[in-house]
Amino acid sequence: MLDEARLMALKQEVFEANLALPKAGLVKLTWGNVSVIDRELGVIVIKPSGVAYAEMRAEDMVVTDLDGIPIGSGLAPSSDLATHVVLYQEFAEIGAVVHTHSKWAVAWAQAKRDIPAYGTTHADAFYGRVPCTRELTNEEICTDYERETGNVIAKTFTERGLDPSAIPGVIVSSHGPFTWGKTAAKAVEHSLILETVADMAFQSEQLDHNLSMIPDYLLDKHYYRKHGENAYYGQR
């Protein structure tokens, strides 16, 4: 038996996180979704597919098992569910995933470029470039598109030796951004930061076509003052 009170709290968390996306200007229409995972309870909760944000209710959030199989009756889950499932399977430390089609991050995805770390705003949240995946193949798209999207994200991190805790986001080539975090609120925050630094990086390259990445020592300073056991930013 599922703990109904705990499940309703998860639905409320996912509902509020999804509503935060249009409020932050990160989604238009229904172009976005948030999910959370509770590994102890054995569930994933995600936005329903194609439902307008203004019409959603907390009880509309869809509950699935850890393999993405819906539990009980109700609305169909987001079409991106399989991508979220792969990310939860591959990145065991994350607790929530966000996907949007935000303007500036999508611009980098369509250019098929990583987002370079040009300054301290980027370094505060992402320890280096935000990677852009390779293009999915025709076979991957035709076989199991959403699951293969998750696979190509996971492979990008594995092949490049990247830590998903230190770089909590990615842009999928020709598609758009996915971010994650310990909580839904944190994953949404990473999505907002990713969109902001994508915009800043583009504008910076217009001002200097030979722009250099932030020095490693400044990257280290800004990232580690907010993250890790020696972090000192904020209240303790």
C-alpha distance (Angstrom), angle and dihedral (degrees) to the residues before:
residue distance angle dihedral
M1 . . .
L2 3.79 . .
D3 3.79 119.1 .
E4 3.82 98.4 -111.3
A5 3.81 95.5 -163.2
R6 3.79 91.4 51.4
L7 3.80 90.8 45.6
M8 3.80 92.1 51.7
A9 3.81 89.8 50.7
L10 3.81 89.3 53.9
K11 3.80 90.8 49.2
Q12 3.79 90.2 50.9
E13 3.82 90.8 49.6
V14 3.80 92.0 50.8
F15 3.80 92.5 44.0
E16 3.81 93.2 52.4
A17 3.81 92.4 45.0
N18 3.80 91.4 51.7
L19 3.80 91.3 50.1
A20 3.81 89.0 51.5
L21 3.82 91.1 63.6
P22 3.83 98.8 68.6
K23 3.81 90.5 37.3
A24 3.81 88.1 58.2
G25 3.80 92.1 46.8
L26 3.80 92.1 -114.0
V27 3.81 98.2 122.5
K28 3.78 139.6 35.0
L29 3.82 125.5 -162.3
T30 3.84 105.6 -14.6
W31 3.82 96.4 -37.1
G32 3.77 99.9 133.2
N33 3.77 147.1 47.5
V34 3.79 143.0 -166.8
S35 3.79 128.8 -156.4
V36 3.79 136.3 179.9
I37 3.79 130.7 -159.0
D38 3.79 128.9 -146.0
R39 3.78 104.7 -168.1
E40 3.79 93.5 -176.9
L41 3.80 91.8 53.3
G42 3.80 90.2 40.1
V43 3.80 97.6 -127.8
I44 3.79 144.3 115.4
V45 3.82 118.9 -154.5
I46 3.80 118.2 -158.9
K47 3.80 141.9 167.1
P48 3.81 115.7 -87.4
S49 3.79 117.5 -107.2
G50 3.80 119.8 -91.7
V51 3.81 97.1 -9.7
A52 3.81 115.1 143.3
Y53 3.78 113.5 -115.4
A54 3.80 92.0 -127.9
E55 3.81 90.3 57.4
M56 3.81 99.7 45.2
R57 3.77 124.5 109.5
A58 3.78 128.4 -167.2
E59 3.79 90.5 -111.5
D60 3.83 89.8 57.9
M61 3.81 91.8 68.6
V62 3.80 109.7 113.8
V63 3.80 122.5 -122.7
T64 3.81 121.1 -151.1
D65 3.77 136.2 168.0
L66 3.81 120.2 -105.0
D67 3.82 90.5 -84.6
G68 3.80 92.0 55.5
I69 3.82 96.5 -104.0
P70 3.83 109.4 144.8
I71 3.79 116.3 -114.8
G72 3.79 113.3 -140.6
S73 3.78 127.8 -19.0
G74 3.76 127.1 -51.8
L75 3.78 140.7 91.1
A76 3.80 122.8 -13.5
P77 3.82 114.1 -97.9
S78 3.79 123.8 -114.4
S79 3.80 113.2 -70.3
D80 3.83 87.1 -123.2
L81 3.82 92.3 62.6
A82 3.81 94.2 107.5
T83 3.81 90.4 56.1
H84 3.80 90.4 52.2
V85 3.82 90.8 48.3
V86 3.83 92.0 54.6
L87 3.80 91.5 48.6
Y88 3.81 91.1 51.8
Q89 3.80 90.3 48.6
E90 3.80 94.7 47.6
F91 3.83 100.0 36.4
A92 3.80 102.3 47.7
E93 3.81 94.9 178.9
I94 3.82 97.2 60.7
G95 3.79 124.4 95.0
A96 3.80 104.2 -174.7
V97 3.81 140.5 25.3
V98 3.81 131.1 -155.0
H99 3.79 128.0 -166.1
T100 3.81 124.6 -173.1
H101 3.78 140.1 158.5
S102 3.80 93.4 -134.3
K103 3.80 113.5 172.6
W104 3.80 104.9 -116.7
A105 3.79 97.8 37.9
V106 3.81 89.4 49.8
A107 3.82 89.7 50.7
W108 3.83 89.3 59.7
A109 3.81 90.3 44.5
Q110 3.79 90.8 52.8
A111 3.80 89.9 48.2
K112 3.83 86.8 50.4
R113 3.80 91.6 -130.9
D114 3.78 135.9 135.8
I115 3.80 114.1 -119.7
P116 3.82 104.7 -114.3
A117 3.79 121.2 -137.4
Y118 3.79 100.3 -115.0
G119 3.79 101.1 159.9
T120 3.77 150.9 5.3
T121 3.81 96.1 -83.1
H122 3.79 87.6 63.7
A123 3.81 92.5 41.8
D124 3.80 92.6 54.3
A125 3.82 90.6 69.2
F126 3.81 109.8 13.1
Y127 3.79 121.4 50.3
G128 3.80 96.0 -145.2
R129 3.78 135.9 -30.6
V130 3.79 119.5 -4.8
P131 3.81 99.3 -125.7
C132 3.76 126.6 -127.2
T133 3.80 113.9 -147.7
R134 3.77 125.1 -130.9
E135 3.78 118.3 -97.5
L136 3.77 115.8 -83.8
T137 3.79 113.6 -113.7
N138 3.78 123.2 -116.2
E139 3.81 89.0 -109.8
E140 3.82 92.1 52.6
I141 3.79 91.7 49.1
C142 3.80 94.1 47.5
T143 3.81 95.4 43.1
D144 3.83 104.3 48.3
Y145 3.79 110.4 -23.9
E146 3.81 101.8 -177.2
R147 3.81 95.1 42.1
E148 3.80 91.3 46.8
T149 3.80 89.0 51.1
G150 3.79 87.6 59.6
N151 3.79 90.6 45.6
V152 3.80 93.7 52.6
I153 3.81 90.1 50.2
A154 3.80 91.7 51.0
K155 3.81 91.8 45.8
T156 3.80 91.0 50.9
F157 3.81 90.4 57.4
T158 3.80 93.8 43.2
E159 3.81 96.1 46.4
R160 3.80 93.2 46.5
G161 3.79 94.4 42.4
L162 3.81 92.5 -121.4
D163 3.80 125.9 162.1
P164 3.84 111.6 -132.4
S165 3.81 89.4 -154.0
A166 3.81 91.8 57.5
I167 3.81 94.7 39.9
P168 3.81 103.6 36.1
G169 3.77 97.0 -176.7
V170 3.78 147.7 44.3
I171 3.78 139.9 -170.5
V172 3.78 117.7 -131.8
S173 3.79 111.9 -139.0
S174 3.83 112.5 -99.4
H175 3.80 89.4 -3.7
G176 3.79 121.6 64.6
P177 3.80 149.6 -105.3
F178 3.79 133.3 -38.2
T179 3.80 120.5 -173.7
W180 3.78 133.5 179.2
G181 3.78 143.6 -172.3
K182 3.78 145.1 163.7
T183 3.81 90.7 -81.7
A184 3.79 136.1 22.2
A185 3.80 90.8 -109.5
K186 3.81 91.0 53.0
A187 3.81 92.1 48.0
V188 3.82 89.8 51.5
E189 3.81 89.5 48.7
H190 3.81 89.9 53.2
S191 3.80 89.4 50.0
L192 3.80 90.9 53.6
I193 3.81 92.1 47.0
L194 3.80 91.2 47.9
E195 3.79 91.5 52.6
T196 3.81 91.1 47.7
V197 3.81 95.5 49.8
A198 3.82 90.4 44.8
D199 3.81 88.2 57.5
M200 3.82 92.5 44.4
A201 3.81 92.4 48.7
F202 3.79 92.1 51.6
Q203 3.81 92.8 48.2
S204 3.81 91.5 46.6
E205 3.79 91.7 53.2
Q206 3.80 89.7 53.6
L207 3.80 89.4 57.1
D208 3.80 95.4 45.0
H209 3.80 120.5 19.3
N210 3.81 90.4 -170.2
L211 3.78 95.7 51.1
S212 3.80 117.9 160.9
M213 3.79 126.4 -140.4
I214 3.81 119.2 -106.7
P215 3.85 111.3 -81.7
D216 3.80 113.7 -97.8
Y217 3.80 92.8 -119.5
L218 3.83 91.5 56.0
L219 3.81 91.6 43.6
D220 3.81 89.0 52.5
K221 3.80 93.1 47.4
H222 3.77 95.6 51.7
Y223 3.78 97.4 40.0
Y224 3.79 97.1 45.7
R225 3.79 96.3 43.6
K226 3.82 85.6 66.8
H227 3.81 101.1 31.2
G228 3.79 136.9 48.0
E229 3.76 134.4 25.9
N230 3.81 94.4 -55.6
A231 3.82 95.7 50.1
Y232 3.79 113.8 134.3
Y233 3.83 104.8 173.3
G234 3.81 114.9 116.5
Q235 3.78 131.1 2.3
R236 3.78 121.7 -31.9
